[in-house]
């Protein structure tokens, strides 16, 4: 059984992340984890400019908006250097993985049966009206 070497993650303040926004040192935050992507700049499929735009910032939204593959997410782990200090963490607005039982689905689930029920009642009344005439 092969042993996996666990990375010891540092706790990093967001102020320190902001200082690493150059070609020589590029850090970014994704889901409150800090990544040093300096060595990946040249290899990034979208070009180094994309990463440099996000360097020194919380890049979670930009990362998720692109829809990175699971391979890209696994590759990112190679560049993980730490996690944000608890006082500096960003509130996650949406879960990383949405399940079919997400609370956001409740309004649409409700309308999925109410609208057809109203239409069915309307059709039934119209049918009875024309059949009784």
DSSP file (Angstrom, degrees, kcal/mol; ACC not computed):
  #  RESIDUE AA STRUCTURE BP1 BP2  ACC     N-H-->O    O-->H-N    N-H-->O    O-->H-N    TCO  KAPPA ALPHA  PHI   PSI    X-CA   Y-CA   Z-CA
    1    1 A X              0   0    0      0, 0.0     2,-0.3     0, 0.0     0, 0.0   0.000 360.0 360.0 360.0 124.9    0.0    0.0    0.0
    2    2 A X        -     0   0    0      1,-0.1     2,-0.4     0, 0.0     0, 0.0  -0.538 360.0-129.4 -78.2 135.4    1.5    3.3   -1.1
    3    3 A X        -     0   0    0     -2,-0.3     2,-0.5     1,-0.0    -1,-0.1  -0.669  15.5-141.9 -84.0 136.6    1.8    6.0    1.5
    4    4 A X        -     0   0    0     -2,-0.4     2,-0.7     0, 0.0    -1,-0.0  -0.852  13.6-131.0 -98.0 131.5    0.4    9.4    0.6
    5    5 A X        -     0   0    0     -2,-0.5     2,-0.4     1,-0.0    -2,-0.0  -0.724  22.0-140.9 -82.9 117.2    2.4   12.4    1.9
    6    6 A X        -     0   0    0     -2,-0.7     2,-0.3     1,-0.0    -1,-0.0  -0.624  12.7-129.1 -79.4 131.2   -0.1   14.8    3.5
    7    7 A X        -     0   0    0     -2,-0.4     2,-0.8     1,-0.0    -1,-0.0  -0.626  15.8-132.0 -76.2 135.4    0.6   18.4    2.8
    8    8 A X        -     0   0    0     -2,-0.3     2,-0.4    73,-0.0    -1,-0.0  -0.822  25.7-145.3 -89.1 115.6    0.7   20.5    6.0
    9    9 A X        -     0   0    0     -2,-0.8    73,-0.2    73,-0.1     2,-0.2  -0.633   5.3-143.1 -86.9 134.5   -1.5   23.5    5.2
   10   10 A X  E     -a   82   0A   0     71,-1.5    73,-2.6    -2,-0.4     2,-0.6  -0.543  18.2-118.7 -86.2 159.0   -0.6   26.9    6.6
   11   11 A X  E     -a   83   0A   0     71,-0.2     2,-0.4    -2,-0.2    73,-0.2  -0.902  37.9-166.6 -97.1 123.2   -3.2   29.3    7.8
   12   12 A X  E     -a   84   0A   0     71,-2.9    73,-2.2    -2,-0.6     2,-0.2  -0.918  17.0-130.6-120.5 136.1   -2.8   32.4    5.6
   13   13 A X    >>  -     0   0    0     -2,-0.4     4,-1.4    71,-0.2     3,-0.7  -0.562  22.1-124.9 -79.5 147.6   -4.3   35.9    6.1
   14   14 A X  H 3> S+     0   0    0      1,-0.2     4,-2.3     2,-0.2     5,-0.2   0.826 109.8  64.4 -63.4 -31.9   -6.0   37.4    3.1
   15   15 A X  H 3> S+     0   0    0      1,-0.2     4,-0.8     2,-0.2    -1,-0.2   0.880 102.4  49.2 -58.1 -37.9   -3.7   40.5    3.4
   16   16 A X  H X4 S+     0   0    0     -3,-0.7     3,-0.7     1,-0.2     4,-0.4   0.887 107.2  54.4 -69.2 -38.9   -0.8   38.2    2.5
   17   17 A X  H >< S+     0   0    0     -4,-1.4     3,-2.0     1,-0.2    10,-0.3   0.920 102.6  57.8 -59.4 -43.6   -2.7   36.7   -0.4
   18   18 A X  H 3< S+     0   0    0     -4,-2.3    -1,-0.2     1,-0.3    -2,-0.2   0.774  97.6  62.0 -59.1 -27.1   -3.2   40.2   -1.8
   19   19 A X  T << S+     0   0    0     -4,-0.8     2,-0.8    -3,-0.7    -1,-0.3   0.623  92.5  69.2 -74.3 -12.5    0.6   40.7   -1.9
   20   20 A X    <   +     0   0    0     -3,-2.0     7,-2.6    -4,-0.4    36,-0.4  -0.646  59.5 116.8-109.8  74.0    1.0   37.9   -4.3
   21   21 A X  B     +E   26   0B   0     -2,-0.8     2,-0.2     5,-0.2     5,-0.2  -0.099  50.8  93.2-131.7  34.8   -0.5   39.3   -7.5
   22   22 A X  S    S-     0   0    0      3,-2.2     3,-0.3    -3,-0.1    34,-0.1  -0.738  85.5-103.7-124.3 172.1    2.5   39.4   -9.9
   23   23 A X  S    S+     0   0    0     -2,-0.2     3,-0.2     1,-0.2    18,-0.1   0.820 121.9  51.3 -62.2 -32.3    4.1   37.2  -12.6
   24   24 A X  S    S+     0   0    0      1,-0.3     2,-0.3     0, 0.0    -1,-0.2   0.731 126.9  16.9 -80.0 -23.1    6.8   36.3  -10.1
   25   25 A X  S    S+     0   0    0     -3,-0.3    -3,-2.2    13,-0.1     2,-0.6  -0.808  70.1 175.7-154.3 107.4    4.4   35.3   -7.3
   26   26 A X  B     +E   21   0B   0     -2,-0.3    11,-2.1    -3,-0.2    12,-0.7  -0.940   4.8 168.2-123.1 112.4    0.7   34.5   -8.0
   27   27 A X  E     +B   36   0A   0     -7,-2.6    29,-4.2    -2,-0.6    30,-0.4  -0.885   6.0 178.2-115.9 151.2   -1.6   33.3   -5.3
   28   28 A X  E     -B   35   0A   0      7,-2.2     7,-2.9    -2,-0.3     2,-0.5  -0.984  24.0-124.3-148.8 162.1   -5.3   33.0   -5.4
   29   29 A X  E     +Bc  34  58A   0     28,-2.4    30,-2.6    -2,-0.3    31,-0.4  -0.907  23.7 175.3-110.6 130.0   -8.2   31.9   -3.2
   30   30 A X  E >  S-B   33   0A   0      3,-2.4     3,-1.5    -2,-0.5    -2,-0.0  -0.975  78.3 -15.4-133.4 120.3  -10.7   29.3   -4.3
   31   31 A X  T 3  S-     0   0    0     -2,-0.4     3,-0.1     1,-0.3    -1,-0.1   0.901 127.6 -56.1  51.0  46.3  -13.3   28.1   -1.7
   32   32 A X  T 3  S+     0   0    0      1,-0.2    52,-2.5    51,-0.1     2,-0.4   0.616 114.0 117.3  64.5  15.9  -11.2   29.6    1.1
   33   33 A X  E <   -BD  30  83A   0     -3,-1.5    -3,-2.4    50,-0.2     2,-0.5  -0.901  61.3-132.1-110.0 145.1   -8.1   27.6    0.1
   34   34 A X  E     -BD  29  82A   0     48,-2.9    47,-2.9    -2,-0.4    48,-1.5  -0.835  21.3-170.1-103.8 129.9   -5.0   29.4   -1.0
   35   35 A X  E     -BD  28  80A   0     -7,-2.9    -7,-2.2    -2,-0.5     2,-0.9  -0.957  19.1-147.5-121.0 134.7   -3.2   28.2   -4.1
   36   36 A X  E     +B   27   0A   0     43,-2.7     3,-0.3    -2,-0.4    -9,-0.2  -0.876  25.0 170.2 -98.5 102.1    0.2   29.3   -5.4
   37   37 A X    >>  +     0   0    0    -11,-2.1     3,-1.1    -2,-0.9     4,-1.0   0.218  39.8 113.1 -99.3  13.4   -0.2   29.1   -9.2
   38   38 A X  G >4 S+     0   0    0    -12,-0.7     3,-0.8     1,-0.3     4,-0.3   0.905  80.9  44.2 -53.5 -48.0    3.0   30.9  -10.1
   39   39 A X  G 34 S+     0   0    0     -3,-0.3    -1,-0.3     1,-0.2     4,-0.2   0.627 112.4  54.6 -74.1 -12.8    4.5   27.7  -11.6
   40   40 A X  G X> S+     0   0    0     -3,-1.1     4,-1.4     1,-0.1     3,-0.6   0.557  79.3  94.2 -95.7 -10.4    1.3   26.9  -13.4
   41   41 A X  G X< S+     0   0    0     -4,-1.0     3,-0.7    -3,-0.8    10,-0.1   0.897  88.3  43.5 -50.7 -50.2    0.9   30.3  -15.2
   42   42 A X  G 34 S+     0   0    0     -4,-0.3    -1,-0.3     1,-0.2    -2,-0.1   0.780 116.6  47.9 -68.4 -26.6    2.6   29.2  -18.4
   43   43 A X  G <4 S+     0   0    0     -3,-0.6    -1,-0.2    -4,-0.2    -2,-0.2   0.563  78.2 119.1 -92.6  -9.3    0.8   25.8  -18.5
   44   44 A X    X<  -     0   0    0     -4,-1.4     3,-2.1    -3,-0.7     6,-0.1  -0.400  62.3-140.5 -63.3 124.7   -2.8   27.2  -17.9
   45   45 A X  T 3  S+     0   0    0      1,-0.3    -1,-0.2    -2,-0.2     3,-0.1   0.779 101.6  51.9 -58.0 -28.8   -4.9   26.2  -20.9
   46   46 A X  T 3  S-     0   0    0      1,-0.2    -1,-0.3     2,-0.0     4,-0.3   0.453 122.3-100.5 -86.8  -0.8   -6.7   29.6  -20.7
   47   47 A X    X>  -     0   0    0     -3,-2.1     4,-0.8     1,-0.1     3,-0.6   0.000  30.1 -86.3  96.1 155.0   -3.4   31.5  -20.7
   48   48 A X  H 3> S+     0   0    0      1,-0.2     4,-2.6     2,-0.2     5,-0.2   0.778 119.0  69.4 -68.7 -26.1   -1.5   33.1  -17.9
   49   49 A X  H 3> S+     0   0    0      1,-0.2     4,-2.2     2,-0.2    -1,-0.2   0.874  93.9  56.9 -60.9 -36.7   -3.5   36.4  -18.2
   50   50 A X  H <> S+     0   0    0     -3,-0.6     4,-0.9    -4,-0.3    -1,-0.2   0.923 111.8  41.1 -61.2 -44.6   -6.6   34.7  -16.9
   51   51 A X  H  X S+     0   0    0     -4,-0.8     4,-1.2     1,-0.2     3,-0.5   0.885 111.7  55.5 -71.4 -38.4   -4.8   33.6  -13.7
   52   52 A X  H  < S+     0   0    0     -4,-2.6    -2,-0.2     1,-0.2    -1,-0.2   0.848 101.9  58.0 -64.4 -33.0   -2.9   36.9  -13.4
   53   53 A X  H  < S+     0   0    0     -4,-2.2    -1,-0.2     1,-0.2    -2,-0.2   0.851 114.6  37.8 -61.6 -33.7   -6.3   38.8  -13.4
   54   54 A X  H >< S+     0   0    0     -4,-0.9     3,-1.8    -3,-0.5   -25,-0.3   0.561  87.6 123.1 -95.1 -11.3   -7.4   36.7  -10.4
   55   55 A X  T 3< S+     0   0    0     -4,-1.2   -27,-0.2     1,-0.3   -34,-0.2  -0.242  78.6  16.9 -57.9 136.0   -4.0   36.7   -8.6
   56   56 A X  T 3  S+     0   0    0    -29,-4.2    -1,-0.3   -36,-0.4     2,-0.2   0.575 115.5  86.5  80.0  10.4   -4.2   38.1   -5.1
   57   57 A X  S <  S-     0   0    0     -3,-1.8   -28,-2.4   -30,-0.4     2,-0.9  -0.739  92.3 -85.2-131.0 177.1   -8.0   37.8   -4.9
   58   58 A X  B     +c   29   0A   0     -2,-0.2     3,-0.3   -30,-0.2     4,-0.2  -0.812  44.4 177.5 -84.0 106.0  -10.8   35.5   -4.1
   59   59 A X     >  +     0   0    0    -30,-2.6     4,-2.7    -2,-0.9     5,-0.2   0.189  43.5 111.3 -98.1  15.1  -11.1   33.6   -7.5
   60   60 A X  H  > S+     0   0    0    -31,-0.4     4,-2.6     1,-0.2     5,-0.2   0.932  79.0  44.8 -56.7 -51.7  -13.9   31.3   -6.4
   61   61 A X  H  > S+     0   0    0     -3,-0.3     4,-2.6     1,-0.2    -1,-0.2   0.923 115.0  47.6 -62.7 -44.7  -16.6   32.7   -8.6
   62   62 A X  H  > S+     0   0    0     -4,-0.2     4,-1.3     1,-0.2    -1,-0.2   0.903 112.8  50.2 -62.4 -40.8  -14.4   33.0  -11.7
   63   63 A X  H  X>S+     0   0    0     -4,-2.7     5,-0.8     1,-0.2     4,-0.7   0.922 115.2  41.9 -63.2 -45.6  -13.2   29.4  -11.1
   64   64 A X  H  <5S+     0   0    0     -4,-2.6     3,-0.5    -5,-0.2    -2,-0.2   0.844 107.5  60.9 -73.1 -33.8  -16.7   28.1  -10.8
   65   65 A X  H  <5S+     0   0    0     -4,-2.6    -1,-0.2     1,-0.2    -2,-0.2   0.834 101.8  53.7 -62.6 -32.1  -18.1   30.2  -13.7
   66   66 A X  H  <5S-     0   0    0     -4,-1.3    -1,-0.2    -3,-0.2    -2,-0.2   0.789 105.8-131.5 -73.9 -27.1  -15.7   28.5  -16.1
   67   67 A X  T  <5 -     0   0    0     -4,-0.7    -3,-0.2    -3,-0.5    -2,-0.1   0.971  24.9-152.9  75.7  56.2  -16.9   25.1  -15.1
   68   68 A X      < -     0   0    0     -5,-0.8    -1,-0.1     1,-0.1    -5,-0.0  -0.273  14.6-114.4 -63.4 146.7  -13.6   23.4  -14.5
   69   69 A X     >  -     0   0    0      1,-0.1     4,-2.0     4,-0.0     5,-0.1  -0.199  26.6-105.6 -73.2 168.5  -13.4   19.6  -15.0
   70   70 A X  H  > S+     0   0    0      1,-0.2     4,-2.2     2,-0.2     5,-0.2   0.828 123.2  57.3 -66.3 -30.0  -12.7   17.2  -12.2
   71   71 A X  H  > S+     0   0    0      2,-0.2     4,-2.5     1,-0.2    -1,-0.2   0.914 106.5  48.4 -63.9 -42.1   -9.2   16.7  -13.7
   72   72 A X  H  > S+     0   0    0      2,-0.2     4,-2.0     1,-0.2    -2,-0.2   0.890 110.9  50.9 -64.9 -39.1   -8.6   20.5  -13.3
   73   73 A X  H  X S+     0   0    0     -4,-2.0     4,-0.9     2,-0.2    -1,-0.2   0.896 111.5  47.4 -66.3 -39.1   -9.8   20.4   -9.7
   74   74 A X  H >< S+     0   0    0     -4,-2.2     3,-0.7     1,-0.2     4,-0.5   0.901 110.2  52.8 -66.9 -40.2   -7.5   17.5   -8.9
   75   75 A X  H >< S+     0   0    0     -4,-2.5     3,-1.5     1,-0.2     4,-0.4   0.867 100.4  62.4 -62.1 -36.9   -4.6   19.4  -10.6
   76   76 A X  H >< S+     0   0    0     -4,-2.0     3,-1.8     1,-0.3     4,-0.3   0.828  89.8  68.8 -58.8 -32.3   -5.3   22.4   -8.5
   77   77 A X  G X< S+     0   0    0     -4,-0.9     3,-1.0    -3,-0.7    -1,-0.3   0.786  88.4  65.1 -60.3 -26.7   -4.5   20.4   -5.4
   78   78 A X  G <  S+     0   0    0     -3,-1.5    -1,-0.3    -4,-0.5    -2,-0.2   0.765 105.6  44.2 -64.4 -24.2   -0.9   20.3   -6.4
   79   79 A X  G <  S+     0   0    0     -3,-1.8   -43,-2.7    -4,-0.4     2,-0.3   0.351  82.5 123.8-104.1   3.9   -0.7   24.1   -6.0
   80   80 A X  E <   + D   0  35A   0     -3,-1.0   -45,-0.2    -4,-0.3     3,-0.1  -0.507  24.3 163.8 -68.4 125.4   -2.6   24.2   -2.6
   81   81 A X  E     -     0   0A   0    -47,-2.9   -71,-1.5     1,-0.3     2,-0.3   0.555  56.8 -38.9-119.1 -15.1   -0.4   25.9    0.0
   82   82 A X  E     -aD  10  34A   0    -48,-1.5   -48,-2.9   -73,-0.2     2,-0.3  -0.985  54.0 -94.8 178.6-170.6   -2.8   26.8    2.8
   83   83 A X  E     -aD  11  33A   0    -73,-2.6   -71,-2.9    -2,-0.3   -50,-0.2  -0.954  44.1 -92.9-132.9 154.4   -6.2   27.9    3.8
   84   84 A X  E     -a   12   0A   0    -52,-2.5   -71,-0.2    -2,-0.3     5,-0.1  -0.324  47.0 -98.7 -66.2 146.9   -7.5   31.3    4.8
   85   85 A X    >>  -     0   0    0    -73,-2.2     3,-2.1     1,-0.1     4,-0.7  -0.366  37.3-113.5 -57.7 141.1   -7.5   32.4    8.4
   86   86 A X  G >4 S+     0   0    0      1,-0.3     3,-0.6     2,-0.2    -1,-0.1   0.818 117.2  55.8 -51.8 -33.8  -11.0   31.8    9.9
   87   87 A X  G 34 S+     0   0    0      1,-0.2    -1,-0.3     3,-0.0    -2,-0.1   0.707 110.7  45.2 -71.7 -18.7  -11.4   35.6   10.3
   88   88 A X  G <4 S+     0   0    0     -3,-2.1    -1,-0.2   -76,-0.1    -2,-0.2   0.422  82.9 126.8-104.5  -0.9  -10.8   36.2    6.6
   89   89 A X    <<  -     0   0    0     -4,-0.7     2,-0.3    -3,-0.6    -3,-0.0  -0.249  56.2-127.6 -65.4 145.5  -12.9   33.4    5.1
   90   90 A X        -     0   0    0      1,-0.0     2,-0.4     0, 0.0    -1,-0.1  -0.704  24.2-111.5 -91.2 142.4  -15.4   34.3    2.4
   91   91 A X        -     0   0    0     -2,-0.3     2,-0.6     1,-0.1   -60,-0.1  -0.598  30.7-127.4 -72.4 127.6  -19.0   33.2    2.8
   92   92 A X        -     0   0    0     -2,-0.4     3,-0.1     1,-0.2    -1,-0.1  -0.675  18.9-164.3 -77.8 120.3  -19.8   30.6    0.2
   93   93 A X  S    S+     0   0    0     -2,-0.6     2,-0.3     1,-0.2    -1,-0.2   0.803  72.0  17.0 -79.2 -29.0  -22.9   31.8   -1.6
   94   94 A X  S    S-     0   0    0      4,-0.0    -1,-0.2     0, 0.0     4,-0.0  -0.990  88.1 -99.8-142.1 150.6  -23.7   28.4   -3.2
   95   95 A X        -     0   0    0     -2,-0.3     3,-0.1     1,-0.1    -2,-0.0  -0.295  27.3-124.5 -67.3 154.2  -22.6   24.9   -2.5
   96   96 A X  S    S+     0   0    0      1,-0.2     2,-0.5   -65,-0.0    -1,-0.1   0.883 102.2  33.9 -64.7 -37.8  -19.9   23.3   -4.7
   97   97 A X  S    S-     0   0    0      2,-0.0     2,-0.5     0, 0.0    -1,-0.2  -0.971  79.2-150.5-124.7 119.9  -22.2   20.5   -5.6
   98   98 A X        -     0   0    0     -2,-0.5     2,-0.2    -3,-0.1    -4,-0.0  -0.746  12.4-156.0 -91.8 130.2  -25.9   21.0   -5.9
   99   99 A X    >   -     0   0    0     -2,-0.5     3,-1.3     1,-0.1    -1,-0.0  -0.584  30.5-110.0 -99.4 167.1  -28.1   18.1   -5.1
  100  100 A X  T 3  S+     0   0    0      1,-0.3    -1,-0.1    -2,-0.2    -2,-0.0   0.631 117.0  60.4 -70.6 -11.8  -31.6   17.5   -6.4
  101  101 A X  T 3  S+     0   0    0      3,-0.0    -1,-0.3     4,-0.0     2,-0.1   0.048  74.4 141.7-102.7  25.1  -32.9   18.1   -2.9
  102  102 A X    X   -     0   0    0     -3,-1.3     3,-1.7     1,-0.1     4,-0.3  -0.385  59.8-126.7 -65.6 142.8  -31.6   21.7   -2.8
  103  103 A X  G >  S+     0   0    0      1,-0.3     3,-1.3     2,-0.2     4,-0.4   0.726 106.1  70.8 -65.5 -21.0  -33.9   24.2   -1.1
  104  104 A X  G 3  S+     0   0    0      1,-0.2     4,-0.4     2,-0.1     3,-0.3   0.720  90.2  62.2 -67.7 -18.6  -33.7   26.4   -4.1
  105  105 A X  G <> S+     0   0    0     -3,-1.7     4,-2.4     1,-0.2    -1,-0.2   0.631  79.7  87.5 -80.2 -13.6  -35.8   23.8   -6.0
  106  106 A X  H <> S+     0   0    0     -3,-1.3     4,-2.3    -4,-0.3     5,-0.2   0.904  86.0  48.1 -58.3 -47.9  -38.8   24.2   -3.6
  107  107 A X  H  > S+     0   0    0     -4,-0.4     4,-2.1    -3,-0.3    -1,-0.2   0.920 115.1  45.2 -61.5 -41.1  -40.5   27.1   -5.5
  108  108 A X  H  > S+     0   0    0     -4,-0.4     4,-1.4     2,-0.2    -1,-0.2   0.857 111.0  53.9 -70.7 -32.6  -40.2   25.4   -8.9
  109  109 A X  H  X S+     0   0    0     -4,-2.4     4,-0.7     2,-0.2    -1,-0.2   0.918 109.0  49.3 -64.3 -42.9  -41.4   22.1   -7.4
  110  110 A X  H >X S+     0   0    0     -4,-2.3     4,-1.7     1,-0.2     3,-1.0   0.923 113.0  45.9 -60.7 -46.6  -44.5   23.9   -6.0
  111  111 A X  H 3X S+     0   0    0     -4,-2.1     4,-1.4     1,-0.2     5,-0.4   0.724  98.7  72.9 -72.7 -19.6  -45.2   25.5   -9.4
  112  112 A X  H 3< S+     0   0    0     -4,-1.4     4,-0.3     1,-0.2    -1,-0.2   0.782 112.2  25.3 -65.5 -26.0  -44.7   22.2  -11.2
  113  113 A X  H <X S+     0   0    0     -3,-1.0     4,-1.6    -4,-0.7    -2,-0.2   0.708 117.2  58.9-108.6 -25.8  -47.9   20.8   -9.9
  114  114 A X  H  X S+     0   0    0     -4,-1.7     4,-2.4     2,-0.2     5,-0.2   0.946 104.9  48.8 -70.4 -47.1  -50.0   24.0   -9.2
  115  115 A X  H  X S+     0   0    0     -4,-1.4     4,-2.4     1,-0.2     5,-0.2   0.939 113.2  45.9 -61.2 -49.5  -49.9   25.3  -12.8
  116  116 A X  H  > S+     0   0    0     -5,-0.4     4,-2.6    -4,-0.3    -1,-0.2   0.872 111.8  53.9 -61.5 -33.8  -51.0   22.0  -14.4
  117  117 A X  H  X S+     0   0    0     -4,-1.6     4,-2.2     2,-0.2    -2,-0.2   0.917 109.8  46.6 -65.7 -41.9  -53.7   21.6  -11.8
  118  118 A X  H  X S+     0   0    0     -4,-2.4     4,-2.4     2,-0.2    -2,-0.2   0.915 113.2  49.1 -64.9 -43.3  -55.1   25.0  -12.6
  119  119 A X  H  X S+     0   0    0     -4,-2.4     4,-2.4    -5,-0.2    -2,-0.2   0.918 110.7  50.9 -62.4 -42.6  -55.0   24.3  -16.3
  120  120 A X  H  X S+     0   0    0     -4,-2.6     4,-2.3     1,-0.2    -2,-0.2   0.901 110.5  48.9 -62.9 -41.4  -56.7   21.0  -15.8
  121  121 A X  H  X S+     0   0    0     -4,-2.2     4,-2.5     2,-0.2    -1,-0.2   0.912 110.8  50.5 -63.8 -42.3  -59.5   22.6  -13.8
  122  122 A X  H  X S+     0   0    0     -4,-2.4     4,-2.4     1,-0.2    -2,-0.2   0.921 111.1  48.2 -61.8 -43.9  -60.0   25.2  -16.4
  123  123 A X  H  X S+     0   0    0     -4,-2.4     4,-2.6     1,-0.2    -1,-0.2   0.897 110.6  52.1 -63.2 -40.8  -60.2   22.6  -19.1
  124  124 A X  H  X S+     0   0    0     -4,-2.3     4,-2.6     2,-0.2    -2,-0.2   0.918 110.8  46.9 -63.1 -43.9  -62.7   20.6  -17.0
  125  125 A X  H  X S+     0   0    0     -4,-2.5     4,-2.4     2,-0.2    -2,-0.2   0.911 113.3  48.3 -64.5 -42.1  -65.0   23.6  -16.6
  126  126 A X  H  X S+     0   0    0     -4,-2.4     4,-2.4     2,-0.2     5,-0.2   0.923 112.6  49.4 -63.6 -43.4  -64.8   24.5  -20.3
  127  127 A X  H  X S+     0   0    0     -4,-2.6     4,-2.2     1,-0.2    -2,-0.2   0.930 112.7  46.3 -60.9 -47.4  -65.6   20.9  -21.2
  128  128 A X  H  X S+     0   0    0     -4,-2.6     4,-1.9     2,-0.2    -1,-0.2   0.875 111.5  53.0 -64.4 -37.1  -68.6   20.8  -18.8
  129  129 A X  H  X S+     0   0    0     -4,-2.4     4,-0.9     1,-0.2    -2,-0.2   0.943 113.8  41.1 -63.2 -47.8  -69.8   24.1  -20.1
  130  130 A X  H  < S+     0   0    0     -4,-2.4    -2,-0.2     1,-0.2    -1,-0.2   0.834 115.0  51.6 -71.7 -31.1  -69.8   23.0  -23.7
  131  131 A X  H  < S+     0   0    0     -4,-2.2    -1,-0.2    -5,-0.2    -2,-0.2   0.811 109.5  49.7 -74.9 -30.1  -71.2   19.5  -22.9
  132  132 A X  H  <        0   0    0     -4,-1.9    -1,-0.2     1,-0.2    -2,-0.2   0.666 360.0 360.0 -82.2 -15.6  -74.1   21.0  -20.9
  133  133 A X     <        0   0    0     -4,-0.9    -1,-0.2    -5,-0.1    -2,-0.2   0.472 360.0 360.0 -81.7 360.0  -75.1   23.4  -23.7
